[in-house]
Amino acid sequence: MMILDDIDLYRRRRVLYLVLFFIMCVFVARLVQLQFLYFEELGKKSSDNSLREIPKEPVRGYIFDRTGRLVVDNRPSFTVTIMPFEFDRRRIPALARLLSLDPAVIADRLKIGEAYSRFAPVKIRRDLDVGTLATLEENSDRLPGVGVQIESKRAYITGAHASHVLGYLKEISESQLRTMSAEYAQGDVIGSAGIEAEYESPLRGAKGKELSVVNVRGQVVGSFENGRNDILPVDGENLVLTMDFGLQAFAESLMADRRGAVVAIDPRNGGVLAMVSKPDYDLSLFSGVTSPELWKALNGDESKPLFNRATLTRYPPGSTFKMIAAIAALEGNVVSPHWRINCTGAFRFGNKVFKDLHVHGSTDMTEAIQRSCNVYFYQLMLKVGLDSWADVGRKFGFGQLTGIDITEESPGLLPTTGYMNRRYGEKGWTRGFLVSLGIGQGELGVTPLQMACYAMAIGNRGEFYQPHTVLGIASRSEAGHVDTLLYQTRRITLAPSTWSLVREGMRRVVMEQGGTGGLARIHGLEVAGKTGTAQNPHGPDHAWFIGFAPFEQPVIAIAVLIENAGYGGSFAAPVAGKCMERFIYGSVQQPPPPRTAAITGVIAPGTTGERNSQ
């Protein structure tokens, strides 16, 4: 009996030892797993439970104009944050009432934030007003995990909007977060348009961080090691623009209650002096929290204030494009500079009559530019041909992007034989299309920016600079020093006689009796320009003017487009003249009594109410 009991005891001990051994193996395996396999992940969580890492936002770079005037400033802004691992979700309704938010919005932001990290603050609402901030502080004991960060928001401190140039900031989207660098986090703001988007990297700076010791309840009890491990944020770089915001504000005032654009460029370097697109919007509406209602209203506005008419329109340029046909004819030896036609006020091609507003009589090329004689350019275009004309247009930058540094522009449309064949078929179009193209109508679309560059190139006798809005980045180490950015430049090579003829024709447009742009004159200066009145099948004609001043050594080149205004010489030319005068002299003299630009010639019979391209 005792032998059986000993055997049974031995078996029990053996089972017990095996169980203990198995338990020890489990503990050892788990210890190895924690110490070696999950060391980094669990070590970070352990650290985060005792240390709170609070990101420190850098101050976004300031923006100055060419005169050193501050145009984009920063103001303090308070942002409510939630630390997900500390926050009790049952407090969402109470927090939503304090912040005047939908509880679902807070829950959704928390969900998105937790997907990245439970130990990083999630931004819930920015640009908090002082009253709500005070209420939040009073209830801080009941809202563990809820904090406030001090950030900055943009402030616009000049009389000019320049909204389409400067651009605005908005909260980064989920799709952007997936493609942007690790420096960005949910709730960060990012440049969304214009200069703010194009120069996001230097303007943004770099985040810092502050380490704080927290207790088991998540309450901050002090800094970690007296801040020795904190990282200071690096503020963004300051930008210096090529723009003159005095001129910008003045040009905007001239375009008030109008639809259109003004683009002024410094022909000595391609720097944009002013860029106006009207209607526009107040950028301060985007500096804090933009309500969905406001965003919907701006997008639904029939006047399209968010649309940049200076760089995105594709309107025919009318008679402002006639110099392209003249250059193509001269450079191709199609006609001599002295080739003349007899303008009777109309031109028949096939079974269609193309009209002119006036009877100009015997006219050569220079006079045709001066008086904007349609009949001359109808016939000249037929001699030049489509592709030779398009080749010259491309040299001046039409049909392609200018490369301006504000993120959005259209290449326009410069038709070629290949394009016409693709659109209409080889037998679907005739040479009759060329007649309209000769006066800047038909299958042709340009932007005011391209037209200002065109005026710059003619004023410079071929020197073409890439248009740009930013001169450079202000040095942090050397006060007053600007690290100038480099832009492309190229030369349009034409015969000196070609430049002379075209420039002389444009000078006469403004300065001589019979020119169509007399309302662009400036006291004491010679000004060159060209008017255009572009047909619009949907309403009244669009008014155009391009020009430069002074004539010999221009310091400003300009393009003005006014939608549905009528004649370019009557409406666009005065705006251009005043802008050039304001930039050159610093002010505008008292305007003379209203008058109509003088035009040589008699009214062509049967043209009453007819549209013209002058």
C-alpha positions as CSV (number, residue, x, y, z in Angstrom):
1,M,0.0,0.0,0.0
2,M,2.9,2.4,0.9
3,I,4.6,1.6,-2.4
4,L,1.4,2.7,-4.3
5,D,1.2,5.9,-2.2
6,D,4.8,6.7,-3.0
7,I,4.2,6.2,-6.7
8,D,1.2,8.4,-6.7
9,L,3.1,11.2,-4.8
10,Y,5.9,11.0,-7.3
11,R,3.5,11.4,-10.2
12,R,1.8,14.4,-8.5
13,R,5.2,16.1,-7.9
14,R,6.1,15.4,-11.5
15,V,2.9,17.1,-12.8
16,L,3.4,20.0,-10.5
17,Y,7.0,20.5,-11.6
18,L,5.9,20.3,-15.2
19,V,3.2,22.9,-14.6
20,L,5.6,25.2,-12.8
21,F,8.2,24.7,-15.5
22,F,5.6,25.6,-18.2
23,I,4.5,28.7,-16.2
24,M,8.2,29.8,-15.9
25,C,8.6,29.3,-19.7
26,V,5.6,31.5,-20.4
27,F,7.0,34.2,-18.1
28,V,10.4,34.1,-19.6
29,A,9.0,34.1,-23.2
30,R,6.8,37.1,-22.3
31,L,9.8,38.9,-20.7
32,V,11.9,38.3,-23.8
33,Q,9.0,39.6,-25.9
34,L,8.7,42.8,-23.9
35,Q,12.4,43.4,-23.5
36,F,13.5,42.7,-27.0
37,L,10.7,42.5,-29.5
38,Y,8.4,45.4,-28.3
39,F,11.1,47.4,-26.5
40,E,10.8,50.6,-28.7
41,E,7.0,50.7,-28.9
42,L,6.4,50.0,-25.2
43,G,9.3,52.2,-24.2
44,K,7.7,55.1,-26.0
45,K,4.3,54.4,-24.4
46,S,5.9,54.3,-21.0
47,S,7.7,57.5,-21.6
48,D,4.6,59.2,-23.0
49,N,2.7,58.2,-19.8
50,S,5.2,60.1,-17.7
51,L,6.2,62.8,-20.2
52,R,4.0,65.0,-22.4
53,E,5.4,66.2,-25.6
54,I,3.8,69.5,-26.6
55,P,4.5,70.7,-30.1
56,K,5.6,74.4,-30.4
57,E,4.5,76.0,-33.6
58,P,6.9,78.3,-35.4
59,V,5.9,81.9,-36.3
60,R,5.1,81.9,-40.0
61,G,7.3,84.2,-42.1
62,Y,6.3,87.8,-42.7
63,I,5.7,89.2,-46.2
64,F,7.0,92.6,-47.3
65,D,6.6,94.5,-50.6
66,R,9.4,96.0,-52.7
67,T,9.4,99.2,-50.6
68,G,9.9,97.3,-47.3
69,R,6.3,97.8,-46.3
70,L,4.9,94.9,-44.2
71,V,1.8,93.5,-46.0
72,V,1.2,90.2,-44.2
73,D,1.6,90.1,-40.4
74,N,0.8,87.5,-37.7
75,R,-1.6,87.8,-34.8
76,P,-1.9,85.5,-31.7
77,S,-4.6,82.8,-32.0
78,F,-5.8,80.3,-29.4
79,T,-6.4,76.7,-30.4
80,V,-8.2,74.1,-28.2
81,T,-6.6,70.7,-28.2
82,I,-7.4,67.3,-26.7
83,M,-4.9,64.7,-25.5
84,P,-6.8,61.5,-26.5
85,F,-5.3,59.1,-23.9
86,E,-6.3,61.5,-21.1
87,F,-9.7,62.6,-22.3
88,D,-12.9,61.1,-21.1
89,R,-15.2,60.8,-24.1
90,R,-18.2,61.1,-21.9
91,R,-17.2,64.8,-21.7
92,I,-17.7,65.4,-25.4
93,P,-21.2,66.9,-25.1
94,A,-20.1,69.4,-22.3
95,L,-17.1,70.4,-24.4
96,A,-19.2,70.8,-27.5
97,R,-21.5,73.2,-25.6
98,L,-18.6,75.3,-24.4
99,L,-17.1,75.5,-27.9
100,S,-20.4,75.9,-29.8
101,L,-19.5,72.8,-31.9
102,D,-21.5,69.7,-33.0
103,P,-20.4,66.8,-30.7
104,A,-20.0,64.7,-33.8
105,V,-17.3,67.1,-35.1
106,I,-15.3,66.6,-31.9
107,A,-15.7,62.9,-32.0
108,D,-14.7,62.7,-35.6
109,R,-11.5,64.8,-35.0
110,L,-10.6,62.7,-32.1
111,K,-11.0,59.5,-34.2
112,I,-8.7,61.0,-36.9
113,G,-6.2,62.1,-34.4
114,E,-6.0,58.8,-32.5
115,A,-5.3,57.1,-35.8
116,Y,-2.0,58.9,-35.8
117,S,-1.2,58.9,-32.1
118,R,-3.1,58.7,-28.8
119,F,-0.3,60.6,-27.2
120,A,-0.3,63.7,-29.4
121,P,-2.7,66.7,-28.9
122,V,-5.5,66.8,-31.4
123,K,-6.6,70.3,-32.5
124,I,-10.3,70.7,-32.1
125,R,-11.1,74.4,-32.7
126,R,-8.8,77.3,-33.6
127,D,-9.1,81.0,-33.3
128,L,-10.9,80.9,-30.0
129,D,-12.4,84.2,-28.8
130,V,-11.5,85.6,-25.4
131,G,-14.9,84.9,-23.8
132,T,-14.9,81.2,-24.8
133,L,-11.2,80.9,-23.7
134,A,-12.1,82.3,-20.2
135,T,-15.1,79.9,-19.9
136,L,-12.9,77.0,-20.9
137,E,-10.3,77.9,-18.2
138,E,-13.0,78.0,-15.6
139,N,-14.1,74.5,-16.5
140,S,-10.6,73.0,-16.9
141,D,-10.9,70.7,-13.8
142,R,-13.9,69.0,-15.4
143,L,-12.2,68.5,-18.7
144,P,-8.9,66.5,-18.2
145,G,-6.9,66.3,-21.4
146,V,-8.3,69.5,-22.8
147,G,-5.7,72.2,-23.3
148,V,-5.0,75.5,-25.2
149,Q,-2.1,76.1,-27.6
150,I,-1.1,79.6,-28.7
151,E,-0.6,79.7,-32.5
152,S,-0.6,82.6,-35.0
153,K,-3.0,83.6,-37.7
154,R,-2.4,85.9,-40.7
155,A,-3.2,89.6,-40.5
156,Y,-3.4,91.8,-43.6
157,I,-2.5,95.4,-42.9
158,T,-2.6,97.3,-46.1
159,G,-5.4,98.8,-48.1
160,A,-4.9,96.3,-50.9
161,H,-6.5,92.9,-51.1
162,A,-4.1,91.1,-53.5
163,S,-6.0,88.0,-52.6
164,H,-5.2,86.0,-55.7
165,V,-1.5,86.7,-55.4
166,L,-1.0,86.3,-51.6
167,G,-3.2,83.2,-51.3
168,Y,-4.4,81.9,-47.9
169,L,-3.9,79.1,-45.4
170,K,-6.3,76.2,-44.6
171,E,-6.2,73.1,-42.4
172,I,-4.3,70.3,-44.0
173,S,-6.5,67.5,-45.4
174,E,-6.2,63.8,-44.9
175,S,-5.0,63.2,-48.4
176,Q,-2.3,65.9,-48.0
177,L,-1.2,64.3,-44.7
178,R,-0.6,61.0,-46.5
179,T,1.7,62.7,-49.1
180,M,3.4,65.4,-47.0
181,S,6.4,65.0,-44.8
182,A,6.3,63.9,-41.2
183,E,6.6,67.5,-40.1
184,Y,2.9,67.9,-40.6
185,A,0.2,66.7,-38.3
186,Q,-3.6,66.6,-38.2
187,G,-4.9,70.1,-37.6
188,D,-1.9,71.9,-39.0
189,V,-2.5,74.8,-41.5
190,I,-0.8,74.9,-44.9
191,G,-0.6,77.3,-47.7
192,S,-3.4,76.6,-50.1
193,A,-3.1,79.2,-52.9
194,G,-0.9,81.9,-54.3
195,I,2.4,82.8,-52.6
196,E,1.4,81.0,-49.4
197,A,1.3,77.7,-51.3
198,E,4.2,78.2,-53.6
199,Y,6.6,79.3,-50.8
200,E,5.1,77.0,-48.1
201,S,8.5,75.5,-47.1
202,P,10.4,78.7,-46.3
203,L,7.4,80.5,-44.9
204,R,6.5,77.6,-42.5
205,G,9.7,77.1,-40.6
206,A,10.1,74.1,-38.3
207,K,8.2,72.9,-35.3
208,G,9.8,72.6,-31.8
209,K,8.7,70.6,-28.8
210,E,8.4,71.0,-25.1
211,L,8.6,68.1,-22.7
212,S,6.6,68.3,-19.5
213,V,6.2,65.8,-16.6
214,V,2.7,64.6,-15.9
215,N,1.2,62.6,-13.1
216,V,-1.0,59.5,-13.4
217,R,-4.0,61.8,-13.9
218,G,-2.4,63.5,-16.8
219,Q,-1.8,66.8,-15.0
220,V,1.3,68.7,-15.8
221,V,3.6,68.9,-12.7
222,G,6.6,70.7,-14.3
223,S,9.1,70.8,-17.1
224,F,11.3,67.8,-17.8
225,E,14.9,68.3,-16.7
226,N,14.4,72.1,-16.7
227,G,13.8,72.1,-20.4
228,R,17.2,70.8,-21.4
229,N,15.7,68.4,-23.9
230,D,13.2,70.9,-25.3
231,I,13.6,71.9,-29.0
232,L,12.9,75.5,-29.9
233,P,10.8,76.1,-33.0
234,V,12.5,77.7,-36.0
235,D,10.4,80.6,-37.3
236,G,9.6,80.8,-41.0
237,E,11.6,82.9,-43.5
238,N,10.4,86.4,-44.5
239,L,9.6,87.1,-48.1
240,V,10.3,90.3,-50.0
241,L,8.0,90.8,-53.0
242,T,8.5,92.6,-56.2
243,M,5.1,94.2,-55.8
244,D,4.3,97.8,-54.9
245,F,1.3,97.7,-52.7
246,G,0.6,101.4,-53.1
247,L,0.2,100.7,-56.8
248,Q,-1.8,97.5,-56.0
249,A,-4.3,99.4,-53.9
250,F,-4.6,102.1,-56.5
251,A,-5.2,99.6,-59.3
252,E,-7.8,97.8,-57.2
253,S,-9.6,101.1,-56.6
254,L,-9.8,101.8,-60.4
255,M,-11.3,98.3,-61.0
256,A,-13.9,98.6,-58.2
257,D,-17.3,97.3,-59.3
258,R,-15.8,96.0,-62.5
259,R,-14.9,92.5,-63.7
260,G,-11.5,92.1,-65.2
261,A,-7.8,92.2,-64.4
262,V,-4.7,94.5,-64.3
263,V,-1.2,93.1,-64.5
264,A,1.8,95.5,-64.3
265,I,5.4,94.2,-64.6
266,D,8.8,95.8,-64.2
267,P,10.3,95.2,-67.7
268,R,13.8,95.4,-66.2
269,N,13.5,92.1,-64.4
270,G,10.1,90.6,-64.8
271,G,8.9,91.4,-61.3
272,V,5.2,91.8,-60.9
273,L,4.4,95.3,-59.7
274,A,0.6,94.8,-59.3
275,M,-1.8,92.0,-60.1
276,V,-5.5,92.7,-59.8
277,S,-8.4,90.3,-60.4
278,K,-11.8,91.7,-59.8
279,P,-14.1,90.8,-58.2
280,D,-11.9,89.5,-55.4
281,Y,-12.4,88.7,-51.7
282,D,-11.1,89.8,-48.3
283,L,-8.3,87.5,-47.2
284,S,-9.0,88.2,-43.5
285,L,-12.1,86.0,-44.0
286,F,-9.6,83.1,-44.3
287,S,-7.2,84.1,-41.5
288,G,-9.2,82.4,-38.7
289,V,-11.9,79.8,-39.0
290,T,-13.8,79.9,-42.3
291,S,-17.4,78.8,-41.9
292,P,-18.8,76.3,-44.4
293,E,-21.5,78.8,-45.2
294,L,-19.0,81.5,-46.2
295,W,-17.0,79.0,-48.3
296,K,-20.2,77.9,-50.0
297,A,-21.3,81.5,-50.7
298,L,-17.9,82.4,-52.3
299,N,-17.9,79.3,-54.5
300,G,-21.5,79.9,-55.5
301,D,-21.1,83.6,-56.3
302,E,-21.9,84.2,-60.0
303,S,-19.1,86.9,-60.2
304,K,-16.6,84.1,-59.3
305,P,-14.4,86.1,-56.8
306,L,-12.2,83.1,-56.2
307,F,-11.3,82.9,-59.9
308,N,-8.0,84.6,-60.8
309,R,-8.9,86.5,-64.0
310,A,-5.3,87.7,-64.3
311,T,-3.8,84.3,-64.9
312,L,-6.7,81.9,-65.7
313,T,-8.9,83.7,-68.3
314,R,-8.8,82.6,-71.9
315,Y,-10.3,85.5,-73.8
316,P,-9.4,86.6,-77.4
317,P,-7.1,89.7,-77.1
318,G,-8.6,91.6,-80.0
319,S,-6.5,94.2,-81.8
320,T,-3.8,94.0,-79.1
321,F,-2.6,90.9,-81.0
322,K,-2.1,92.7,-84.3
323,M,1.6,93.2,-83.7
324,I,2.1,89.4,-83.9
325,A,0.9,89.3,-87.5
326,A,3.0,92.4,-88.3
327,I,6.2,90.8,-86.9
328,A,5.5,87.5,-88.7
329,A,5.1,89.3,-92.0
330,L,8.3,91.4,-91.5
331,E,10.5,88.5,-90.3
332,G,9.2,86.2,-93.0
333,N,9.7,88.9,-95.7
334,V,6.1,88.4,-96.7
335,V,5.6,92.1,-97.3
336,S,7.8,95.2,-97.0
337,P,7.2,97.7,-94.1
338,H,5.8,100.1,-96.7
339,W,3.2,97.7,-98.1
340,R,-0.1,99.6,-98.3
341,I,-3.7,98.7,-98.7
342,N,-6.8,100.9,-99.4
343,C,-9.2,100.5,-96.4
344,T,-12.8,101.1,-97.5
345,G,-14.2,100.0,-94.2
346,A,-14.8,96.3,-95.2
347,F,-13.0,93.3,-96.7
348,R,-14.8,90.6,-98.7
349,F,-13.4,87.0,-98.5
350,G,-15.4,84.4,-100.3
351,N,-19.0,85.1,-99.7
352,K,-18.5,86.9,-96.3
353,V,-17.8,90.5,-95.6
354,F,-15.5,91.4,-92.7
355,K,-16.1,94.9,-91.5
356,D,-14.1,97.7,-90.0
357,L,-15.4,100.5,-87.9
358,H,-13.8,103.2,-90.0
359,V,-12.7,103.9,-93.5
360,H,-8.9,104.5,-93.1
361,G,-8.0,104.9,-96.8
362,S,-4.5,104.3,-97.9
363,T,-2.7,102.7,-94.9
364,D,0.8,101.2,-94.4
365,M,1.8,98.9,-91.5
366,T,2.8,101.6,-88.9
367,E,-0.4,103.5,-89.6
368,A,-2.4,100.2,-89.4
369,I,-1.1,99.6,-85.9
370,Q,-1.7,103.3,-84.9
371,R,-5.3,103.4,-86.2
372,S,-6.0,99.7,-85.6
373,C,-7.1,99.1,-89.1
374,N,-8.8,95.8,-89.3
375,V,-8.9,95.6,-93.1
376,Y,-5.1,95.8,-93.2
377,F,-4.6,92.9,-90.9
378,Y,-7.4,90.8,-92.5
379,Q,-5.3,90.8,-95.7
380,L,-1.9,90.6,-93.9
381,M,-2.9,87.5,-92.0
382,L,-3.9,85.7,-95.3
383,K,-0.4,86.4,-96.6
384,V,1.4,85.3,-93.4
385,G,-0.4,82.0,-92.9
386,L,-1.4,80.2,-89.7
387,D,1.7,78.4,-88.6
388,S,4.1,81.3,-89.2
389,W,1.8,83.5,-87.2
390,A,1.6,80.9,-84.4
391,D,5.4,80.5,-84.4
392,V,5.9,84.2,-83.6
393,G,3.1,84.0,-81.0
394,R,4.9,81.2,-79.3
395,K,8.1,83.2,-79.1
396,F,6.2,85.8,-77.1
397,G,5.0,83.1,-74.7
398,F,1.4,82.5,-75.9
399,G,0.0,79.0,-75.8
400,Q,2.2,78.1,-72.8
401,L,2.7,78.8,-69.1
402,T,4.7,81.8,-68.1
403,G,6.1,80.0,-65.0
404,I,4.9,82.7,-62.6
405,D,5.3,81.7,-58.9
406,I,1.6,81.8,-57.7
407,T,0.7,78.1,-58.5
408,E,-2.2,78.7,-60.9
409,E,-2.3,79.9,-64.5
410,S,-3.6,78.9,-67.8
411,P,-1.5,78.4,-71.0
412,G,-4.3,80.0,-73.1
413,L,-4.8,78.8,-76.6
414,L,-2.6,79.5,-79.7
415,P,-4.1,77.6,-82.7
416,T,-1.9,75.9,-85.3
417,T,-2.7,73.8,-88.3
418,G,-2.5,70.7,-86.2
419,Y,-4.9,72.0,-83.7
420,M,-7.4,73.1,-86.3
421,N,-7.3,69.7,-88.0
422,R,-7.8,67.9,-84.7
423,R,-10.8,70.1,-83.8
424,Y,-12.5,70.6,-87.1
425,G,-11.0,67.9,-89.4
426,E,-8.7,68.7,-92.3
427,K,-11.7,69.7,-94.5
428,G,-13.7,71.3,-91.7
429,W,-12.1,74.6,-91.6
430,T,-11.0,77.1,-94.3
431,R,-8.7,80.1,-94.7
432,G,-11.6,82.2,-93.6
433,F,-10.7,81.4,-90.0
434,L,-7.4,83.2,-90.6
435,V,-9.2,86.5,-91.3
436,S,-10.5,86.6,-87.7
437,L,-7.2,85.5,-86.2
438,G,-5.5,88.5,-87.9
439,I,-7.4,90.8,-85.6
440,G,-7.1,88.7,-82.5
441,Q,-10.4,86.9,-82.7
442,G,-11.5,83.4,-83.2
443,E,-9.6,80.3,-82.0
444,L,-7.3,82.3,-79.8
445,G,-7.2,82.8,-76.0
446,V,-4.8,84.7,-73.8
447,T,-4.4,85.7,-70.1
448,P,-3.7,89.3,-69.0
449,L,-0.5,88.0,-67.5
450,Q,0.7,86.8,-70.9
451,M,-0.3,90.1,-72.4
452,A,1.7,92.0,-69.8
453,C,4.7,89.8,-70.7
454,Y,4.1,90.5,-74.4
455,A,4.2,94.3,-73.7
456,M,7.3,93.8,-71.6
457,A,9.1,92.0,-74.5
458,I,8.2,94.7,-77.0
459,G,9.2,97.4,-74.7
460,N,12.6,95.7,-74.1
461,R,13.1,95.0,-77.8
462,G,13.1,91.2,-77.1
463,E,14.4,90.8,-73.6
464,F,11.9,88.4,-71.9
465,Y,12.0,87.8,-68.2
466,Q,10.1,85.1,-66.3
467,P,7.4,86.9,-64.4
468,H,7.5,86.5,-60.7
469,T,6.1,88.0,-57.5
470,V,8.9,87.2,-55.0
471,L,12.1,89.1,-55.1
472,G,13.9,87.0,-52.5
473,I,14.2,85.8,-48.9
474,A,15.2,88.3,-46.2
475,S,18.4,87.3,-44.4
476,R,18.1,86.4,-40.7
477,S,21.7,87.2,-40.0
478,E,22.2,90.4,-41.9
479,A,19.5,93.1,-41.4
480,G,18.3,94.6,-44.7
481,H,19.9,92.0,-46.9
482,V,17.8,90.0,-49.3
483,D,18.9,86.7,-50.8
484,T,17.6,87.3,-54.3
485,L,16.0,84.4,-56.1
486,L,17.0,83.6,-59.7
487,Y,14.5,83.4,-62.6
488,Q,14.8,82.5,-66.2
489,T,15.5,85.0,-69.0
490,R,15.6,84.7,-72.7
491,R,15.9,86.8,-75.8
492,I,13.4,87.1,-78.7
493,T,15.7,87.8,-81.7
494,L,14.1,90.0,-84.4
495,A,15.6,92.4,-86.9
496,P,16.2,95.9,-85.3
497,S,13.9,97.4,-88.1
498,T,11.1,95.1,-87.0
499,W,11.3,96.2,-83.4
500,S,11.5,99.8,-84.5
501,L,8.4,99.6,-86.7
502,V,6.2,97.8,-84.1
503,R,7.3,100.1,-81.2
504,E,6.8,103.2,-83.3
505,G,3.3,102.0,-84.2
506,M,2.5,101.5,-80.6
507,R,3.9,104.9,-79.7
508,R,1.6,106.5,-82.2
509,V,-1.4,104.7,-80.8
510,V,-1.0,106.8,-77.6
511,M,0.9,109.9,-78.6
512,E,-0.2,110.8,-82.1
513,Q,-3.5,112.2,-83.4
514,G,-5.4,109.3,-84.9
515,G,-4.2,106.8,-82.4
516,T,-6.8,104.8,-80.5
517,G,-5.1,104.9,-77.1
518,G,-4.9,108.6,-76.4
519,L,-6.5,108.3,-73.0
520,A,-3.4,106.5,-71.7
521,R,-1.2,109.5,-72.1
522,I,0.9,110.7,-69.2
523,H,2.1,114.3,-68.9
524,G,5.7,114.7,-69.7
525,L,6.3,111.1,-70.9
526,E,6.1,109.2,-74.2
527,V,3.9,106.2,-73.8
528,A,3.4,103.2,-76.2
529,G,0.4,101.0,-76.2
530,K,-2.3,99.1,-78.1
531,T,-6.0,99.0,-77.6
532,G,-8.3,96.1,-78.3
533,T,-12.0,95.4,-78.2
534,A,-12.6,91.7,-78.2
535,Q,-15.9,90.3,-79.4
536,N,-17.9,88.4,-76.8
537,P,-20.7,86.1,-78.0
538,H,-22.3,86.2,-74.6
539,G,-22.7,89.9,-74.1
540,P,-20.9,93.3,-74.5
541,D,-17.3,93.3,-75.8
542,H,-14.3,93.1,-73.6
543,A,-12.0,96.1,-73.4
544,W,-8.2,95.6,-73.6
545,F,-5.1,97.7,-73.4
546,I,-1.4,96.8,-73.3
547,G,1.5,99.3,-73.1
548,F,4.7,100.4,-71.5
549,A,6.4,103.6,-70.4
550,P,8.6,105.5,-70.8
551,F,9.0,104.7,-74.5
552,E,12.8,104.5,-74.7
553,Q,13.6,102.9,-71.4
554,P,10.4,101.4,-69.9
555,V,10.1,100.9,-66.2
556,I,6.6,99.5,-66.3
557,A,4.7,97.3,-68.8
558,I,1.0,96.8,-68.3
559,A,-2.1,94.8,-69.5
560,V,-5.7,95.8,-68.6
561,L,-8.8,93.7,-69.3
562,I,-12.2,95.0,-68.4
563,E,-15.0,92.5,-69.1
564,N,-18.1,93.6,-71.0
565,A,-17.0,97.3,-71.0
566,G,-16.8,98.1,-74.7
567,Y,-14.0,99.9,-76.5
568,G,-10.5,99.3,-75.2
569,G,-9.5,102.9,-76.0
570,S,-12.3,104.3,-74.0
571,F,-12.3,102.1,-70.9
572,A,-9.1,100.0,-70.5
573,A,-6.6,102.7,-71.8
574,P,-7.4,105.3,-69.0
575,V,-6.9,102.6,-66.3
576,A,-3.6,101.7,-67.7
577,G,-2.4,105.3,-68.1
578,K,-3.3,106.1,-64.5
579,C,-1.5,103.0,-63.2
580,M,1.6,103.8,-65.1
581,E,1.5,107.5,-64.0
582,R,1.0,106.4,-60.4
583,F,4.0,104.1,-60.5
584,I,6.3,106.5,-62.3
585,Y,5.4,109.8,-60.5
586,G,4.0,108.4,-57.2
587,S,0.7,110.1,-57.8
588,V,-1.9,110.9,-60.5
589,Q,-2.5,114.5,-61.7
590,Q,-6.0,115.8,-61.8
591,P,-7.5,114.2,-64.9
592,P,-8.4,116.3,-67.9
593,P,-12.1,116.7,-69.0
594,P,-13.5,113.5,-70.4
595,R,-12.9,113.1,-74.1
596,T,-13.1,110.4,-76.7
597,A,-9.8,109.0,-78.2
598,A,-9.3,110.7,-81.6
599,I,-9.5,108.3,-84.5
600,T,-8.6,109.4,-88.1
601,G,-11.0,108.4,-90.8
602,V,-14.7,108.5,-91.4
603,I,-17.2,106.0,-90.1
604,A,-17.6,103.1,-92.5
605,P,-21.1,102.9,-93.9
606,G,-23.2,100.2,-92.5
607,T,-21.2,99.7,-89.4
608,T,-23.6,101.2,-86.9
609,G,-23.8,98.8,-83.9
610,E,-21.2,96.5,-85.4
611,R,-18.5,95.1,-83.1
612,N,-14.9,96.1,-83.8
613,S,-11.6,94.8,-82.7
614,Q,-10.0,98.2,-82.0
